[in-house]
């Protein structure tokens, strides 16, 4: 068995070593979490930019469709005007036929606008969902707090105190020093009267 001084020194050293080890492990966990969070943020930016480009392409497609629709409307109006002019028809019939072409073009334009609005709403929801997904990934990364030396010192102190109490004999009072003694036997018991 070692001396109490050696035990105290070894226990304090063990507590300090454990503290340093846990502190280093906490630092490594936090450094890894920071690196992973940076990677996730970069991935989130890349994904968001991809979704923005996708919506921009859809917007360009919409402009192209509307341009084609406008060209088709003008072509049909021209055909109607030419056909009506060749037959010598005018007045309300002319206005009605031109109005039908314009009405159909307006309906087609509204359908394109509604489809685009629905697509953009869906794209905004996708962007929000991806943003939440990446945020959740970052929030779920493991984090560790730096340990407190006081906890390890208290543990070492408790172990040292326990070892000291277990290995030292209890002190008994000296009868000649006038210490108080108690008789726990009932031999001379006198009941109160």
ABEGO torsion letter per residue (X at the ends): XBBAAAAAAAAAAAAAAAAAAAAAAAAAAAAAAAAAAAAAAAAAAAAAAAAAAAAAAAAAAAAAAAAAAAAAAAAAAAAAAAAAAAAGBBEAAAAAAAAAAAAAAAAAAAAAAAAAAAAAAAAAAAAAAAAAAAAAAAAABBBBBBBBAAAAAAAAAAAAAAAAAAABBBBBBBAAAGBBBBBABAAABBBBX
